[in-house]
Amino acid sequence: MNDRNLLELLNINYYSEEEIKDLEYKAIEAKETIGESLYKIKNDRVLRKIAYIELEQIVKSKLRNTEIIKYKMIALQSYMQDRQYDRTGGPMAAQIKYLGLLITDERIFIFKLDLYYNILEECIYEINDLVGLVDAWEKYKTIGLKFDEINIVKPSPYGEESEKIFLEIIRYLRDEKGITIEKYTKPKMIESRSIIFKIFMIIFLACFIYGIFLYWRDTLNMFR
């Protein structure tokens, strides 16, 4: 979908014909993107609306005969996950900011998006591929979609409406699809690193305090 079509799918009252032409001129080198041609419009609601339209069209083009979309949302990617995404194979990496989630009655479509809702990666899973849901809601405001021990997608909804949709998705997967929920536990390596760091800090503070003590002791001895 090109930029003019995207803009027309929004309420055209947002933009005049002159503004649309200006945006198209700026987008000559990137005609088929979500947000890149519109990044100068500093209006997240508009960019998100465009992203919803584009993502839904992508999913609709891939639906099976009787498959239907049940839920759709855009969430933040939880800070528990690595936000770096290398799309060039080089040292420059894009930042994953959002996750687009579209749930059908058969599959889960996950889109990794950058700050301007450009698609960095698209992943499609069968719901039956889910091995569990990882509940870290109370502490981290996320419930992970676990496909294996390494591949756990952790969306973090923001805003009341986003949270409502996300929890509806979790209930749907749990109640209607029979996906079990497990409590989140920190990996042992992370716990070990945390303990080592705390021990290091205690030793560092002890040495620092002892150093101050020696300094003042020697200073006082000089004046005796």
The 8 nearest C-alpha neighbors of each residue, nearest first, counted from 0:
[[1, 31, 4, 2, 5, 53, 32, 30],
 [2, 0, 31, 4, 30, 3, 5, 32],
 [1, 3, 5, 4, 6, 30, 23, 0],
 [2, 4, 6, 5, 1, 7, 19, 23],
 [5, 3, 7, 6, 2, 1, 8, 0],
 [6, 4, 2, 8, 3, 7, 49, 1],
 [5, 7, 3, 9, 8, 4, 2, 11],
 [6, 8, 4, 9, 5, 11, 3, 10],
 [9, 7, 5, 6, 4, 10, 11, 52],
 [10, 8, 7, 6, 11, 5, 49, 48],
 [9, 11, 12, 13, 8, 7, 6, 14],
 [10, 12, 13, 7, 14, 9, 6, 8],
 [13, 11, 10, 14, 15, 9, 7, 16],
 [12, 14, 11, 10, 15, 9, 6, 45],
 [15, 13, 12, 11, 18, 19, 16, 17],
 [14, 16, 18, 17, 19, 12, 13, 11],
 [17, 15, 19, 18, 20, 14, 21, 11],
 [18, 16, 20, 15, 19, 21, 14, 22],
 [19, 17, 21, 15, 20, 16, 14, 22],
 [18, 20, 22, 16, 21, 17, 23, 15],
 [21, 19, 23, 17, 22, 18, 24, 16],
 [20, 22, 18, 24, 19, 23, 17, 25],
 [23, 21, 19, 25, 24, 20, 18, 26],
 [24, 22, 26, 20, 25, 21, 19, 27],
 [23, 25, 21, 22, 26, 27, 20, 19],
 [26, 24, 22, 23, 27, 21, 36, 28],
 [25, 27, 36, 23, 29, 24, 28, 30],
 [28, 26, 24, 29, 25, 30, 23, 36],
 [27, 29, 26, 30, 25, 36, 24, 31],
 [30, 28, 26, 27, 31, 32, 36, 35],
 [29, 31, 1, 26, 27, 32, 28, 2],
 [30, 32, 1, 29, 0, 33, 2, 36],
 [33, 31, 35, 30, 34, 29, 117, 36],
 [34, 32, 117, 35, 116, 50, 49, 118],
 [33, 35, 37, 115, 36, 38, 116, 117],
 [36, 34, 38, 37, 33, 32, 115, 117],
 [35, 37, 26, 34, 38, 29, 25, 22],
 [36, 38, 34, 35, 39, 40, 22, 46],
 [39, 37, 40, 35, 34, 36, 115, 41],
 [38, 40, 37, 41, 36, 35, 42, 22],
 [41, 39, 38, 42, 37, 43, 46, 45],
 [40, 42, 39, 43, 38, 37, 46, 45],
 [41, 43, 44, 40, 45, 46, 38, 39],
 [42, 44, 46, 45, 47, 41, 115, 40],
 [45, 43, 47, 42, 46, 48, 49, 41],
 [44, 46, 48, 47, 43, 42, 49, 9],
 [45, 47, 49, 43, 48, 44, 34, 50],
 [46, 48, 50, 44, 49, 45, 43, 51],
 [49, 47, 45, 51, 50, 46, 44, 52],
 [48, 50, 46, 52, 47, 51, 53, 45],
 [49, 51, 47, 53, 48, 52, 54, 33],
 [52, 50, 48, 54, 49, 53, 55, 47],
 [53, 51, 49, 55, 50, 54, 56, 48],
 [52, 54, 50, 56, 55, 51, 49, 57],
 [55, 53, 57, 51, 56, 52, 50, 58],
 [54, 56, 58, 52, 57, 53, 51, 59],
 [55, 57, 59, 53, 54, 58, 60, 52],
 [58, 56, 54, 60, 55, 59, 53, 61],
 [57, 59, 55, 61, 60, 56, 54, 62],
 [60, 58, 56, 62, 61, 57, 55, 68],
 [59, 61, 57, 58, 62, 56, 55, 63],
 [62, 60, 58, 59, 63, 57, 56, 66],
 [63, 61, 59, 66, 60, 58, 64, 67],
 [62, 64, 66, 65, 61, 67, 59, 60],
 [63, 65, 66, 62, 67, 61, 59, 60],
 [64, 66, 63, 67, 62, 104, 105, 68],
 [65, 67, 63, 62, 64, 104, 103, 105],
 [68, 66, 103, 104, 69, 65, 62, 105],
 [67, 69, 103, 102, 70, 104, 101, 66],
 [68, 70, 103, 102, 67, 104, 71, 101],
 [71, 69, 102, 101, 68, 103, 72, 168],
 [72, 70, 101, 100, 102, 69, 73, 68],
 [71, 73, 100, 99, 74, 101, 70, 161],
 [72, 74, 99, 98, 100, 97, 75, 71],
 [75, 73, 156, 98, 155, 97, 154, 76],
 [74, 76, 97, 155, 98, 154, 156, 96],
 [75, 77, 154, 97, 155, 98, 96, 74],
 [76, 78, 155, 79, 154, 153, 80, 75],
 [77, 79, 80, 76, 81, 82, 155, 75],
 [80, 78, 77, 81, 153, 139, 76, 82],
 [81, 79, 78, 77, 82, 153, 76, 152],
 [80, 82, 83, 79, 78, 84, 95, 77],
 [83, 81, 95, 94, 80, 84, 96, 78],
 [84, 82, 94, 81, 92, 93, 95, 85],
 [83, 85, 93, 92, 94, 86, 95, 82],
 [84, 86, 92, 87, 88, 93, 83, 91],
 [85, 87, 88, 84, 92, 93, 119, 89],
 [88, 86, 89, 85, 91, 92, 90, 93],
 [87, 89, 86, 85, 90, 91, 92, 84],
 [88, 90, 87, 91, 85, 92, 86, 84],
 [89, 91, 92, 88, 85, 87, 86, 93],
 [92, 90, 89, 85, 93, 87, 88, 86],
 [93, 91, 85, 84, 83, 90, 94, 86],
 [92, 94, 84, 83, 85, 95, 91, 113],
 [93, 95, 83, 82, 113, 84, 96, 92],
 [94, 96, 113, 82, 112, 97, 83, 111],
 [95, 97, 113, 114, 76, 75, 112, 94],
 [98, 96, 75, 112, 76, 74, 95, 111],
 [99, 97, 111, 74, 110, 73, 76, 112],
 [98, 100, 73, 110, 109, 72, 74, 111],
 [101, 99, 109, 72, 71, 108, 73, 98],
 [102, 100, 71, 108, 70, 107, 72, 103],
 [103, 101, 107, 70, 69, 68, 106, 108],
 [104, 102, 68, 69, 106, 105, 67, 107],
 [103, 105, 67, 106, 66, 69, 68, 102],
 [106, 104, 103, 126, 125, 66, 107, 102],
 [107, 105, 125, 126, 103, 124, 102, 104],
 [106, 108, 102, 124, 123, 101, 126, 125],
 [109, 107, 123, 101, 100, 122, 102, 106],
 [110, 108, 100, 122, 99, 121, 123, 107],
 [109, 111, 121, 99, 98, 120, 112, 122],
 [110, 112, 98, 120, 119, 118, 97, 95],
 [113, 111, 118, 116, 97, 117, 119, 95],
 [112, 114, 95, 96, 116, 117, 115, 94],
 [113, 115, 96, 116, 112, 97, 95, 94],
 [116, 114, 34, 113, 117, 38, 35, 46],
 [117, 115, 112, 113, 114, 34, 33, 50],
 [116, 118, 33, 112, 113, 115, 34, 119],
 [117, 119, 112, 120, 111, 116, 110, 113],
 [120, 118, 111, 112, 117, 113, 86, 121],
 [119, 121, 111, 118, 110, 122, 112, 109],
 [120, 122, 110, 109, 111, 123, 119, 118],
 [123, 121, 109, 108, 110, 120, 124, 107],
 [124, 122, 108, 107, 109, 121, 106, 125],
 [125, 123, 107, 106, 126, 128, 108, 122],
 [124, 126, 106, 127, 128, 105, 107, 123],
 [127, 125, 106, 128, 129, 105, 107, 124],
 [126, 128, 125, 129, 130, 105, 106, 124],
 [129, 127, 125, 126, 146, 130, 124, 147],
 [130, 128, 146, 127, 131, 126, 145, 144],
 [129, 131, 146, 145, 128, 147, 178, 132],
 [132, 130, 179, 145, 129, 178, 180, 133],
 [131, 133, 180, 144, 143, 145, 181, 179],
 [132, 134, 143, 181, 142, 183, 182, 180],
 [133, 135, 142, 182, 183, 136, 181, 132],
 [136, 134, 183, 141, 142, 139, 138, 137],
 [137, 135, 140, 141, 139, 134, 138, 142],
 [138, 136, 135, 140, 139, 141, 134, 142],
 [137, 139, 136, 135, 140, 141, 134, 183],
 [138, 140, 136, 141, 135, 137, 77, 79],
 [141, 139, 136, 137, 155, 138, 135, 142],
 [140, 142, 136, 155, 135, 139, 154, 153],
 [143, 141, 134, 133, 135, 136, 153, 132],
 [142, 144, 153, 133, 152, 132, 151, 145],
 [145, 143, 152, 132, 151, 153, 146, 133],
 [144, 146, 151, 131, 147, 132, 130, 129],
 [145, 147, 129, 130, 150, 151, 128, 144],
 [146, 148, 150, 149, 145, 130, 151, 129],
 [149, 147, 150, 151, 146, 145, 130, 131],
 [150, 148, 147, 151, 146, 145, 152, 144],
 [149, 151, 147, 146, 148, 145, 152, 144],
 [152, 150, 145, 144, 143, 146, 149, 153],
 [151, 153, 144, 143, 154, 150, 145, 80],
 [152, 154, 143, 77, 141, 142, 151, 76],
 [155, 153, 76, 77, 74, 75, 141, 156],
 [154, 156, 75, 141, 77, 74, 76, 140],
 [157, 155, 74, 162, 161, 75, 154, 158],
 [158, 156, 161, 162, 74, 155, 159, 75],
 [157, 159, 161, 160, 162, 156, 163, 74],
 [158, 160, 162, 161, 163, 157, 156, 164],
 [159, 161, 163, 162, 158, 164, 157, 165],
 [162, 160, 164, 158, 156, 163, 159, 157],
 [161, 163, 165, 159, 156, 160, 164, 166],
 [162, 164, 160, 166, 161, 165, 159, 167],
 [165, 163, 167, 161, 162, 166, 168, 160],
 [164, 166, 168, 162, 167, 163, 161, 169],
 [165, 167, 169, 168, 163, 164, 162, 170],
 [166, 168, 164, 170, 165, 169, 171, 163],
 [169, 167, 171, 165, 166, 170, 172, 164],
 [168, 170, 166, 172, 171, 167, 173, 165],
 [171, 169, 173, 167, 172, 168, 174, 166],
 [172, 170, 168, 175, 174, 169, 173, 167],
 [171, 173, 176, 169, 170, 178, 175, 174],
 [174, 172, 178, 177, 170, 171, 176, 175],
 [175, 173, 171, 177, 170, 176, 172, 178],
 [174, 176, 171, 177, 172, 173, 170, 178],
 [175, 177, 172, 178, 173, 174, 171, 126],
 [176, 178, 173, 174, 175, 179, 172, 171],
 [179, 177, 173, 131, 172, 176, 180, 132],
 [178, 180, 131, 173, 132, 177, 181, 130],
 [181, 179, 132, 131, 133, 134, 178, 182],
 [180, 182, 133, 134, 132, 183, 179, 131],
 [183, 181, 134, 133, 184, 135, 180, 132],
 [182, 184, 135, 134, 133, 181, 185, 142],
 [185, 183, 186, 182, 135, 187, 133, 181],
 [184, 186, 187, 190, 189, 183, 188, 182],
 [187, 185, 189, 188, 184, 190, 191, 183],
 [186, 188, 190, 189, 191, 185, 192, 184],
 [187, 189, 191, 190, 186, 192, 185, 193],
 [190, 188, 192, 186, 191, 187, 193, 185],
 [189, 191, 187, 193, 188, 192, 194, 186],
 [192, 190, 188, 194, 193, 189, 187, 195],
 [193, 191, 195, 189, 194, 190, 196, 188],
 [192, 194, 190, 196, 191, 195, 189, 197],
 [193, 195, 197, 191, 196, 192, 198, 190],
 [196, 194, 192, 198, 197, 193, 199, 191],
 [195, 197, 199, 193, 194, 198, 192, 200],
 [198, 196, 200, 194, 199, 195, 201, 193],
 [199, 197, 201, 195, 200, 196, 194, 202],
 [198, 200, 196, 202, 197, 201, 203, 195],
 [201, 199, 203, 197, 202, 198, 204, 196],
 [200, 202, 198, 204, 203, 199, 205, 197],
 [203, 201, 205, 199, 200, 204, 206, 198],
 [204, 202, 200, 206, 201, 205, 199, 207],
 [205, 203, 207, 201, 206, 202, 200, 208],
 [204, 206, 202, 208, 207, 203, 201, 209],
 [207, 205, 209, 203, 204, 208, 210, 202],
 [206, 208, 204, 210, 205, 209, 203, 211],
 [207, 209, 211, 205, 210, 206, 204, 212],
 [208, 210, 212, 206, 211, 207, 205, 213],
 [211, 209, 207, 213, 212, 208, 206, 214],
 [212, 210, 214, 208, 209, 213, 215, 207],
 [211, 213, 209, 210, 215, 214, 216, 208],
 [214, 212, 216, 210, 211, 215, 217, 209],
 [215, 213, 211, 217, 212, 216, 218, 210],
 [216, 214, 218, 212, 217, 213, 219, 211],
 [215, 217, 213, 219, 218, 214, 212, 220],
 [216, 218, 220, 214, 215, 219, 213, 221],
 [219, 217, 215, 221, 216, 220, 214, 222],
 [218, 220, 216, 221, 217, 222, 215, 223],
 [221, 219, 217, 223, 222, 218, 216, 215],
 [222, 220, 218, 219, 223, 217, 216, 215],
 [223, 221, 220, 219, 218, 217, 216, 215],
 [222, 220, 221, 219, 218, 217, 216, 215]]
